[in-house]
Amino acid sequence: MKTKLILSVIAVLFMLTACFGQETFHFEGESDNWQVEYVTDVKSSKDSENGTIRIRYIGENETPDQIYYSIKSGSTDMSGDASMEEEFLEMAGSNCSGCAVTKENDEFDVMMEWDGQSENFTLNNVN
């Protein structure tokens, strides 16, 4: 019983220390048809990050099947083709170690292309 308690305390302390030493930045922006979020955890060493991109179709027409997205800032460039199986798409963003990381005051230029249309807008930090 005592061993289980000690192991539980050690496990909780380990999980808590994993959350320390990092900053989470939340960037958002939208256009007439798209809402994009980029959430990233930057380690306190400032040389690694792990991010997630969320793209949501908010237009009045049917959700397009295929899109091309480009999300860029000074040190980050995320782009690619994606299938929109639903109104919402979530995927890995910037994941790097030993790199230039996202900063709190960064802005991201977003370009969305679909069905012969395109829109440009900016993501800003909402923390």
N, CA, C and O atoms as a GROMACS GRO file, in nm:
protein
  508
    1MET      N    1   0.082  -0.120   0.000
    1MET     CA    2   0.000   0.000   0.000
    1MET      C    3   0.086   0.126   0.000
    1MET      O    4   0.061   0.220  -0.075
    2LYS      N    5   0.188   0.125   0.085
    2LYS     CA    6   0.278   0.241   0.094
    2LYS      C    7   0.355   0.260  -0.036
    2LYS      O    8   0.379   0.373  -0.078
    3THR      N    9   0.392   0.150  -0.099
    3THR     CA   10   0.464   0.156  -0.226
    3THR      C   11   0.376   0.217  -0.335
    3THR      O   12   0.424   0.297  -0.415
    4LYS      N   13   0.248   0.181  -0.338
    4LYS     CA   14   0.156   0.238  -0.437
    4LYS      C   15   0.142   0.388  -0.417
    4LYS      O   16   0.137   0.463  -0.514
    5LEU      N   17   0.136   0.432  -0.292
    5LEU     CA   18   0.124   0.575  -0.264
    5LEU      C   19   0.248   0.650  -0.310
    5LEU      O   20   0.238   0.756  -0.370
    6ILE      N   21   0.364   0.595  -0.281
    6ILE     CA   22   0.490   0.659  -0.323
    6ILE      C   23   0.499   0.664  -0.474
    6ILE      O   24   0.537   0.767  -0.530
    7LEU      N   25   0.464   0.556  -0.543
    7LEU     CA   26   0.466   0.555  -0.690
    7LEU      C   27   0.366   0.654  -0.747
    7LEU      O   28   0.394   0.719  -0.848
    8SER      N   29   0.250   0.666  -0.685
    8SER     CA   30   0.150   0.763  -0.731
    8SER      C   31   0.201   0.905  -0.718
    8SER      O   32   0.184   0.986  -0.809
    9VAL      N   33   0.263   0.936  -0.605
    9VAL     CA   34   0.318   1.070  -0.583
    9VAL      C   35   0.428   1.099  -0.685
    9VAL      O   36   0.433   1.209  -0.740
   10ILE      N   37   0.515   1.004  -0.709
   10ILE     CA   38   0.622   1.022  -0.807
   10ILE      C   39   0.564   1.045  -0.947
   10ILE      O   40   0.612   1.130  -1.021
   11ALA      N   41   0.461   0.970  -0.983
   11ALA     CA   42   0.398   0.985  -1.114
   11ALA      C   43   0.336   1.123  -1.130
   11ALA      O   44   0.350   1.186  -1.235
   12VAL      N   45   0.268   1.172  -1.026
   12VAL     CA   46   0.207   1.305  -1.032
   12VAL      C   47   0.314   1.412  -1.044
   12VAL      O   48   0.299   1.505  -1.123
   13LEU      N   49   0.422   1.401  -0.967
   13LEU     CA   50   0.531   1.499  -0.976
   13LEU      C   51   0.595   1.498  -1.115
   13LEU      O   52   0.628   1.604  -1.169
   14PHE      N   53   0.611   1.380  -1.172
   14PHE     CA   54   0.668   1.370  -1.306
   14PHE      C   55   0.579   1.440  -1.409
   14PHE      O   56   0.629   1.512  -1.496
   15MET      N   57   0.447   1.418  -1.400
   15MET     CA   58   0.355   1.482  -1.494
   15MET      C   59   0.355   1.633  -1.478
   15MET      O   60   0.349   1.707  -1.576
   16LEU      N   61   0.362   1.681  -1.355
   16LEU     CA   62   0.364   1.825  -1.331
   16LEU      C   63   0.491   1.890  -1.384
   16LEU      O   64   0.485   1.999  -1.441
   17THR      N   65   0.604   1.824  -1.367
   17THR     CA   66   0.729   1.884  -1.417
   17THR      C   67   0.734   1.884  -1.568
   17THR      O   68   0.804   1.966  -1.627
   18ALA      N   69   0.662   1.794  -1.633
   18ALA     CA   70   0.658   1.793  -1.779
   18ALA      C   71   0.589   1.918  -1.833
   18ALA      O   72   0.617   1.961  -1.945
   19CYS      N   73   0.497   1.977  -1.755
   19CYS     CA   74   0.425   2.097  -1.798
   19CYS      C   75   0.504   2.224  -1.772
   19CYS      O   76   0.482   2.325  -1.838
   20PHE      N   77   0.596   2.220  -1.677
   20PHE     CA   78   0.678   2.337  -1.648
   20PHE      C   79   0.786   2.348  -1.754
   20PHE      O   80   0.822   2.250  -1.818
   21GLY      N   81   0.836   2.468  -1.772
   21GLY     CA   82   0.945   2.485  -1.866
   21GLY      C   83   0.898   2.499  -2.009
   21GLY      O   84   0.976   2.476  -2.102
   22GLN      N   85   0.774   2.537  -2.029
   22GLN     CA   86   0.726   2.561  -2.164
   22GLN      C   87   0.623   2.673  -2.163
   22GLN      O   88   0.556   2.696  -2.063
   23GLU      N   89   0.612   2.740  -2.278
   23GLU     CA   90   0.510   2.843  -2.298
   23GLU      C   91   0.418   2.794  -2.409
   23GLU      O   92   0.463   2.735  -2.507
   24THR      N   93   0.289   2.819  -2.393
   24THR     CA   94   0.193   2.785  -2.496
   24THR      C   95   0.142   2.913  -2.560
   24THR      O   96   0.095   3.004  -2.490
   25PHE      N   97   0.151   2.920  -2.692
   25PHE     CA   98   0.101   3.035  -2.767
   25PHE      C   99  -0.017   2.989  -2.853
   25PHE      O  100  -0.014   2.880  -2.911
   26HIS      N  101  -0.119   3.073  -2.859
   26HIS     CA  102  -0.241   3.040  -2.933
   26HIS      C  103  -0.266   3.153  -3.034
   26HIS      O  104  -0.297   3.266  -2.995
   27PHE      N  105  -0.254   3.122  -3.161
   27PHE     CA  106  -0.273   3.219  -3.269
   27PHE      C  107  -0.404   3.186  -3.340
   27PHE      O  108  -0.434   3.069  -3.365
   28GLU      N  109  -0.481   3.290  -3.374
   28GLU     CA  110  -0.608   3.271  -3.445
   28GLU      C  111  -0.626   3.377  -3.552
   28GLU      O  112  -0.570   3.487  -3.544
   29GLY      N  113  -0.703   3.342  -3.653
   29GLY     CA  114  -0.743   3.437  -3.756
   29GLY      C  115  -0.853   3.376  -3.840
   29GLY      O  116  -0.871   3.254  -3.842
   30GLU      N  117  -0.927   3.463  -3.911
   30GLU     CA  118  -1.031   3.410  -3.999
   30GLU      C  119  -1.056   3.504  -4.116
   30GLU      O  120  -1.022   3.622  -4.114
   31SER      N  121  -1.115   3.445  -4.217
   31SER     CA  122  -1.158   3.517  -4.336
   31SER      C  123  -1.307   3.494  -4.352
   31SER      O  124  -1.373   3.448  -4.259
   32ASP      N  125  -1.360   3.524  -4.469
   32ASP     CA  126  -1.503   3.501  -4.494
   32ASP      C  127  -1.538   3.352  -4.489
   32ASP      O  128  -1.649   3.316  -4.450
   33ASN      N  129  -1.443   3.266  -4.529
   33ASN     CA  130  -1.473   3.124  -4.541
   33ASN      C  131  -1.392   3.032  -4.450
   33ASN      O  132  -1.424   2.913  -4.439
   34TRP      N  133  -1.289   3.083  -4.385
   34TRP     CA  134  -1.199   2.998  -4.309
   34TRP      C  135  -1.167   3.055  -4.172
   34TRP      O  136  -1.158   3.176  -4.152
   35GLN      N  137  -1.150   2.964  -4.078
   35GLN     CA  138  -1.101   2.999  -3.944
   35GLN      C  139  -0.982   2.906  -3.918
   35GLN      O  140  -0.993   2.784  -3.931
   36VAL      N  141  -0.868   2.967  -3.882
   36VAL     CA  142  -0.747   2.888  -3.859
   36VAL      C  143  -0.692   2.920  -3.721
   36VAL      O  144  -0.690   3.036  -3.679
   37GLU      N  145  -0.647   2.816  -3.652
   37GLU     CA  146  -0.581   2.828  -3.523
   37GLU      C  147  -0.447   2.756  -3.531
   37GLU      O  148  -0.435   2.651  -3.593
   38TYR      N  149  -0.347   2.814  -3.467
   38TYR     CA  150  -0.218   2.747  -3.451
   38TYR      C  151  -0.182   2.756  -3.304
   38TYR      O  152  -0.164   2.866  -3.250
   39VAL      N  153  -0.171   2.641  -3.239
   39VAL     CA  154  -0.135   2.634  -3.098
   39VAL      C  155  -0.002   2.562  -3.089
   39VAL      O  156   0.015   2.453  -3.143
   40THR      N  157   0.094   2.626  -3.020
   40THR     CA  158   0.226   2.566  -3.012
   40THR      C  159   0.282   2.576  -2.870
   40THR      O  160   0.261   2.675  -2.801
   41ASP      N  161   0.352   2.472  -2.829
   41ASP     CA  162   0.422   2.468  -2.701
   41ASP      C  163   0.570   2.487  -2.729
   41ASP      O  164   0.632   2.406  -2.798
   42VAL      N  165   0.627   2.594  -2.674
   42VAL     CA  166   0.769   2.625  -2.692
   42VAL      C  167   0.840   2.594  -2.561
   42VAL      O  168   0.803   2.644  -2.456
   43LYS      N  169   0.942   2.511  -2.569
   43LYS     CA  170   1.019   2.474  -2.450
   43LYS      C  171   1.096   2.594  -2.399
   43LYS      O  172   1.133   2.683  -2.476
   44SER      N  173   1.120   2.598  -2.268
   44SER     CA  174   1.188   2.712  -2.207
   44SER      C  175   1.330   2.730  -2.260
   44SER      O  176   1.386   2.839  -2.249
   45SER      N  177   1.388   2.625  -2.315
   45SER     CA  178   1.521   2.637  -2.374
   45SER      C  179   1.518   2.718  -2.503
   45SER      O  180   1.623   2.755  -2.556
   46LYS      N  181   1.396   2.748  -2.554
   46LYS     CA  182   1.373   2.829  -2.674
   46LYS      C  183   1.436   2.770  -2.800
   46LYS      O  184   1.468   2.844  -2.893
   47ASP      N  185   1.453   2.639  -2.804
   47ASP     CA  186   1.507   2.579  -2.925
   47ASP      C  187   1.427   2.459  -2.974
   47ASP      O  188   1.474   2.383  -3.059
   48SER      N  189   1.305   2.443  -2.919
   48SER     CA  190   1.219   2.337  -2.970
   48SER      C  191   1.073   2.374  -2.945
   48SER      O  192   1.039   2.443  -2.849
   49GLU      N  193   0.987   2.325  -3.035
   49GLU     CA  194   0.844   2.349  -3.021
   49GLU      C  195   0.765   2.235  -3.083
   49GLU      O  196   0.816   2.158  -3.164
   50ASN      N  197   0.639   2.228  -3.043
   50ASN     CA  198   0.548   2.125  -3.091
   50ASN      C  199   0.412   2.192  -3.112
   50ASN      O  200   0.349   2.235  -3.015
   51GLY      N  201   0.366   2.202  -3.236
   51GLY     CA  202   0.244   2.276  -3.265
   51GLY      C  203   0.136   2.194  -3.334
   51GLY      O  204   0.162   2.086  -3.386
   52THR      N  205   0.015   2.249  -3.331
   52THR     CA  206  -0.101   2.188  -3.395
   52THR      C  207  -0.176   2.295  -3.475
   52THR      O  208  -0.197   2.406  -3.426
   53ILE      N  209  -0.216   2.260  -3.596
   53ILE     CA  210  -0.295   2.349  -3.682
   53ILE      C  211  -0.438   2.298  -3.684
   53ILE      O  212  -0.462   2.178  -3.698
   54ARG      N  213  -0.534   2.390  -3.670
   54ARG     CA  214  -0.676   2.356  -3.684
   54ARG      C  215  -0.734   2.446  -3.792
   54ARG      O  216  -0.726   2.569  -3.783
   55ILE      N  217  -0.792   2.386  -3.893
   55ILE     CA  218  -0.853   2.460  -4.003
   55ILE      C  219  -1.001   2.424  -4.006
   55ILE      O  220  -1.037   2.306  -4.009
   56ARG      N  221  -1.085   2.526  -4.007
   56ARG     CA  222  -1.230   2.504  -4.008
   56ARG      C  223  -1.291   2.584  -4.123
   56ARG      O  224  -1.262   2.702  -4.141
   57TYR      N  225  -1.376   2.516  -4.201
   57TYR     CA  226  -1.450   2.585  -4.306
   57TYR      C  227  -1.574   2.649  -4.243
   57TYR      O  228  -1.654   2.580  -4.180
   58ILE      N  229  -1.589   2.782  -4.259
   58ILE     CA  230  -1.703   2.854  -4.200
   58ILE      C  231  -1.788   2.921  -4.308
   58ILE      O  232  -1.878   2.999  -4.277
   59GLY      N  233  -1.759   2.890  -4.434
   59GLY     CA  234  -1.834   2.949  -4.544
   59GLY      C  235  -1.975   2.896  -4.554
   59GLY      O  236  -2.012   2.801  -4.485
   60GLU      N  237  -2.053   2.959  -4.642
   60GLU     CA  238  -2.194   2.921  -4.658
   60GLU      C  239  -2.213   2.806  -4.755
   60GLU      O  240  -2.316   2.739  -4.750
   61ASN      N  241  -2.117   2.781  -4.843
   61ASN     CA  242  -2.129   2.671  -4.940
   61ASN      C  243  -2.089   2.539  -4.875
   61ASN      O  244  -2.050   2.535  -4.758
   62GLU      N  245  -2.098   2.433  -4.952
   62GLU     CA  246  -2.058   2.301  -4.905
   62GLU      C  247  -1.907   2.300  -4.881
   62GLU      O  248  -1.831   2.363  -4.954
   63THR      N  249  -1.864   2.229  -4.778
   63THR     CA  250  -1.722   2.218  -4.746
   63THR      C  251  -1.647   2.159  -4.866
   63THR      O  252  -1.687   2.055  -4.918
   64PRO      N  253  -1.538   2.225  -4.910
   64PRO     CA  254  -1.464   2.172  -5.024
   64PRO      C  255  -1.396   2.039  -4.990
   64PRO      O  256  -1.361   2.014  -4.875
   65ASP      N  257  -1.378   1.955  -5.092
   65ASP     CA  258  -1.313   1.826  -5.071
   65ASP      C  259  -1.163   1.840  -5.050
   65ASP      O  260  -1.105   1.774  -4.963
   66GLN      N  261  -1.099   1.926  -5.130
   66GLN     CA  262  -0.954   1.944  -5.125
   66GLN      C  263  -0.920   2.090  -5.102
   66GLN      O  264  -0.987   2.179  -5.154
   67ILE      N  265  -0.816   2.115  -5.024
   67ILE     CA  266  -0.767   2.251  -5.002
   67ILE      C  267  -0.615   2.252  -5.012
   67ILE      O  268  -0.549   2.149  -5.000
   68TYR      N  269  -0.562   2.370  -5.033
   68TYR     CA  270  -0.419   2.395  -5.016
   68TYR      C  271  -0.408   2.506  -4.913
   68TYR      O  272  -0.478   2.607  -4.923
   69TYR      N  273  -0.321   2.488  -4.814
   69TYR     CA  274  -0.302   2.590  -4.712
   69TYR      C  275  -0.154   2.628  -4.705
   69TYR      O  276  -0.066   2.545  -4.730
   70SER      N  277  -0.128   2.752  -4.671
   70SER     CA  278   0.007   2.802  -4.648
   70SER      C  279   0.002   2.894  -4.527
   70SER      O  280  -0.073   2.991  -4.525
   71ILE      N  281   0.082   2.862  -4.426
   71ILE     CA  282   0.087   2.939  -4.302
   71ILE      C  283   0.234   2.972  -4.278
   71ILE      O  284   0.316   2.883  -4.255
   72LYS      N  285   0.268   3.102  -4.284
   72LYS     CA  286   0.409   3.143  -4.279
   72LYS      C  287   0.431   3.257  -4.180
   72LYS      O  288   0.349   3.347  -4.166
   73SER      N  289   0.545   3.249  -4.114
   73SER     CA  290   0.597   3.362  -4.036
   73SER      C  291   0.746   3.368  -4.067
   73SER      O  292   0.794   3.297  -4.155
   74GLY      N  293   0.819   3.451  -3.996
   74GLY     CA  294   0.962   3.466  -4.023
   74GLY      C  295   1.039   3.336  -4.017
   74GLY      O  296   1.126   3.312  -4.101
   75SER      N  297   1.010   3.250  -3.918
   75SER     CA  298   1.089   3.128  -3.900
   75SER      C  299   1.010   3.000  -3.929
   75SER      O  300   1.067   2.891  -3.925
   76THR      N  301   0.883   3.012  -3.958
   76THR     CA  302   0.798   2.894  -3.975
   76THR      C  303   0.728   2.896  -4.109
   76THR      O  304   0.676   3.000  -4.151
   77ASP      N  305   0.727   2.783  -4.177
   77ASP     CA  306   0.659   2.770  -4.305
   77ASP      C  307   0.589   2.634  -4.306
   77ASP      O  308   0.654   2.530  -4.318
   78MET      N  309   0.457   2.637  -4.295
   78MET     CA  310   0.377   2.514  -4.296
   78MET      C  311   0.281   2.524  -4.413
   78MET      O  312   0.205   2.620  -4.424
   79SER      N  313   0.284   2.425  -4.501
   79SER     CA  314   0.195   2.430  -4.617
   79SER      C  315   0.171   2.289  -4.667
   79SER      O  316   0.245   2.196  -4.637
   80GLY      N  317   0.064   2.276  -4.746
   80GLY     CA  318   0.037   2.146  -4.806
   80GLY      C  319  -0.105   2.133  -4.854
   80GLY      O  320  -0.189   2.221  -4.832
   81ASP      N  321  -0.130   2.023  -4.921
   81ASP     CA  322  -0.264   1.987  -4.966
   81ASP      C  323  -0.329   1.903  -4.857
   81ASP      O  324  -0.261   1.827  -4.787
   82ALA      N  325  -0.460   1.916  -4.843
   82ALA     CA  326  -0.530   1.837  -4.742
   82ALA      C  327  -0.672   1.805  -4.790
   82ALA      O  328  -0.732   1.881  -4.866
   83SER      N  329  -0.722   1.694  -4.744
   83SER     CA  330  -0.860   1.654  -4.771
   83SER      C  331  -0.947   1.702  -4.657
   83SER      O  332  -0.916   1.680  -4.540
   84MET      N  333  -1.057   1.768  -4.691
   84MET     CA  334  -1.152   1.815  -4.590
   84MET      C  335  -1.267   1.716  -4.586
   84MET      O  336  -1.364   1.731  -4.659
   85GLU      N  337  -1.256   1.615  -4.501
   85GLU     CA  338  -1.361   1.514  -4.490
   85GLU      C  339  -1.478   1.567  -4.408
   85GLU      O  340  -1.590   1.516  -4.419
   86GLU      N  341  -1.452   1.668  -4.324
   86GLU     CA  342  -1.555   1.734  -4.245
   86GLU      C  343  -1.528   1.884  -4.251
   86GLU      O  344  -1.438   1.927  -4.324
   87GLU      N  345  -1.603   1.964  -4.177
   87GLU     CA  346  -1.580   2.109  -4.173
   87GLU      C  347  -1.453   2.144  -4.099
   87GLU      O  348  -1.408   2.258  -4.105
   88PHE      N  349  -1.394   2.048  -4.028
   88PHE     CA  350  -1.285   2.072  -3.936
   88PHE      C  351  -1.168   1.980  -3.968
   88PHE      O  352  -1.187   1.861  -3.992
   89LEU      N  353  -1.046   2.035  -3.970
   89LEU     CA  354  -0.926   1.957  -3.997
   89LEU      C  355  -0.822   1.992  -3.892
   89LEU      O  356  -0.797   2.109  -3.867
   90GLU      N  357  -0.762   1.892  -3.830
   90GLU     CA  358  -0.656   1.914  -3.732
   90GLU      C  359  -0.536   1.831  -3.771
   90GLU      O  360  -0.548   1.713  -3.804
   91MET      N  361  -0.417   1.895  -3.766
   91MET     CA  362  -0.296   1.824  -3.804
   91MET      C  363  -0.176   1.882  -3.732
   91MET      O  364  -0.182   1.991  -3.675
   92ALA      N  365  -0.066   1.808  -3.734
   92ALA     CA  366   0.057   1.855  -3.673
   92ALA      C  367   0.107   1.978  -3.746
   92ALA      O  368   0.102   1.986  -3.869
   93GLY      N  369   0.156   2.073  -3.670
   93GLY     CA  370   0.215   2.194  -3.728
   93GLY      C  371   0.366   2.184  -3.719
   93GLY      O  372   0.424   2.082  -3.757
   94SER      N  373   0.428   2.288  -3.670
   94SER     CA  374   0.573   2.291  -3.658
   94SER      C  375   0.617   2.206  -3.540
   94SER      O  376   0.579   2.231  -3.426
   95ASN      N  377   0.697   2.106  -3.567
   95ASN     CA  378   0.757   2.022  -3.464
   95ASN      C  379   0.906   2.018  -3.492
   95ASN      O  380   0.950   1.958  -3.590
   96CYS      N  381   0.983   2.083  -3.405
   96CYS     CA  382   1.126   2.090  -3.433
   96CYS      C  383   1.205   2.095  -3.303
   96CYS      O  384   1.153   2.128  -3.197
   97SER      N  385   1.332   2.063  -3.316
   97SER     CA  386   1.426   2.070  -3.206
   97SER      C  387   1.554   2.130  -3.260
   97SER      O  388   1.599   2.093  -3.369
   98GLY      N  389   1.614   2.222  -3.185
   98GLY     CA  390   1.734   2.290  -3.232
   98GLY      C  391   1.701   2.388  -3.343
   98GLY      O  392   1.779   2.404  -3.437
   99CYS      N  393   1.586   2.453  -3.333
   99CYS     CA  394   1.538   2.539  -3.441
   99CYS      C  395   1.503   2.678  -3.389
   99CYS      O  396   1.501   2.702  -3.269
  100ALA      N  397   1.476   2.768  -3.482
  100ALA     CA  398   1.419   2.899  -3.446
  100ALA      C  399   1.271   2.875  -3.417
  100ALA      O  400   1.200   2.820  -3.501
  101VAL      N  401   1.225   2.914  -3.300
  101VAL     CA  402   1.090   2.882  -3.257
  101VAL      C  403   0.997   3.002  -3.268
  101VAL      O  404   1.042   3.116  -3.284
  102THR      N  405   0.868   2.975  -3.258
  102THR     CA  406   0.765   3.078  -3.260
  102THR      C  407   0.779   3.166  -3.136
  102THR      O  408   0.807   3.118  -3.027
  103LYS      N  409   0.760   3.296  -3.157
  103LYS     CA  410   0.765   3.392  -3.047
  103LYS      C  411   0.626   3.450  -3.023
  103LYS      O  412   0.540   3.446  -3.111
  104GLU      N  413   0.605   3.503  -2.904
  104GLU     CA  414   0.476   3.553  -2.862
  104GLU      C  415   0.419   3.659  -2.956
  104GLU      O  416   0.298   3.661  -2.979
  105ASN      N  417   0.503   3.746  -3.010
  105ASN     CA  418   0.454   3.856  -3.094
  105ASN      C  419   0.458   3.825  -3.243
  105ASN      O  420   0.439   3.915  -3.325
  106ASP      N  421   0.483   3.700  -3.281
  106ASP     CA  422   0.482   3.662  -3.423
  106ASP      C  423   0.343   3.678  -3.482
  106ASP      O  424   0.243   3.670  -3.411
  107GLU      N  425   0.339   3.700  -3.612
  107GLU     CA  426   0.215   3.697  -3.690
  107GLU      C  427   0.237   3.597  -3.802
  107GLU      O  428   0.347   3.583  -3.854
  108PHE      N  429   0.131   3.528  -3.839
  108PHE     CA  430   0.139   3.429  -3.946
  108PHE      C  431   0.052   3.474  -4.062
  108PHE      O  432  -0.065   3.508  -4.044
  109ASP      N  433   0.109   3.472  -4.182
  109ASP     CA  434   0.034   3.501  -4.304
  109ASP      C  435  -0.025   3.369  -4.354
  109ASP      O  436   0.046   3.271  -4.373
  110VAL      N  437  -0.156   3.369  -4.374
  110VAL     CA  438  -0.227   3.248  -4.416
  110VAL      C  439  -0.283   3.268  -4.556
  110VAL      O  440  -0.340   3.373  -4.587
  111MET      N  441  -0.267   3.167  -4.639
  111MET     CA  442  -0.332   3.163  -4.770
  111MET      C  443  -0.407   3.030  -4.780
  111MET      O  444  -0.350   2.923  -4.760
  112MET      N  445  -0.533   3.040  -4.813
  112MET     CA  446  -0.616   2.921  -4.833
  112MET      C  447  -0.661   2.918  -4.978
  112MET      O  448  -0.708   3.019  -5.030
  113GLU      N  449  -0.646   2.803  -5.044
  113GLU     CA  450  -0.693   2.786  -5.182
  113GLU      C  451  -0.784   2.664  -5.188
  113GLU      O  452  -0.756   2.560  -5.128
  114TRP      N  453  -0.897   2.679  -5.261
  114TRP     CA  454  -0.993   2.570  -5.277
  114TRP      C  455  -1.084   2.602  -5.395
  114TRP      O  456  -1.120   2.718  -5.416
  115ASP      N  457  -1.120   2.504  -5.471
  115ASP     CA  458  -1.218   2.516  -5.580
  115ASP      C  459  -1.199   2.641  -5.664
  115ASP      O  460  -1.296   2.708  -5.697
  116GLY      N  461  -1.074   2.674  -5.700
  116GLY     CA  462  -1.045   2.791  -5.783
  116GLY      C  463  -1.055   2.924  -5.709
  116GLY      O  464  -1.050   3.029  -5.773
  117GLN      N  465  -1.069   2.922  -5.578
  117GLN     CA  466  -1.078   3.044  -5.497
  117GLN      C  467  -0.958   3.052  -5.404
  117GLN      O  468  -0.891   2.952  -5.380
  118SER      N  469  -0.931   3.172  -5.352
  118SER     CA  470  -0.826   3.187  -5.251
  118SER      C  471  -0.860   3.304  -5.160
  118SER      O  472  -0.926   3.400  -5.200
  119GLU      N  473  -0.812   3.294  -5.036
  119GLU     CA  474  -0.826   3.402  -4.938
  119GLU      C  475  -0.697   3.411  -4.859
  119GLU      O  476  -0.630   3.311  -4.833
  120ASN      N  477  -0.662   3.534  -4.821
  120ASN     CA  478  -0.544   3.562  -4.739
  120ASN      C  479  -0.587   3.634  -4.613
  120ASN      O  480  -0.675   3.720  -4.616
  121PHE      N  481  -0.524   3.598  -4.502
  121PHE     CA  482  -0.551   3.665  -4.375
  121PHE      C  483  -0.434   3.639  -4.280
  121PHE      O  484  -0.339   3.570  -4.317
  122THR      N  485  -0.442   3.694  -4.159
  122THR     CA  486  -0.332   3.688  -4.063
  122THR      C  487  -0.376   3.621  -3.935
  122THR      O  488  -0.488   3.642  -3.888
  123LEU      N  489  -0.287   3.540  -3.878
  123LEU     CA  490  -0.308   3.484  -3.745
  123LEU      C  491  -0.233   3.570  -3.644
  123LEU      O  492  -0.116   3.603  -3.665
  124ASN      N  493  -0.301   3.606  -3.534
  124ASN     CA  494  -0.240   3.684  -3.428
  124ASN      C  495  -0.251   3.608  -3.297
  124ASN      O  496  -0.341   3.527  -3.279
  125ASN      N  497  -0.158   3.635  -3.206
  125ASN     CA  498  -0.159   3.571  -3.075
  125ASN      C  499  -0.277   3.622  -2.995
  125ASN      O  500  -0.300   3.743  -2.985
  126VAL      N  501  -0.353   3.530  -2.937
  126VAL     CA  502  -0.470   3.568  -2.857
  126VAL      C  503  -0.449   3.537  -2.709
  126VAL      O  504  -0.545   3.544  -2.632
  127ASN      N  505  -0.327   3.503  -2.668
  127ASN     CA  506  -0.299   3.476  -2.526
  127ASN      C  507  -0.324   3.598  -2.443
  127ASN      O  508  -0.306   3.595  -2.321
   0.00000   0.00000   0.00000
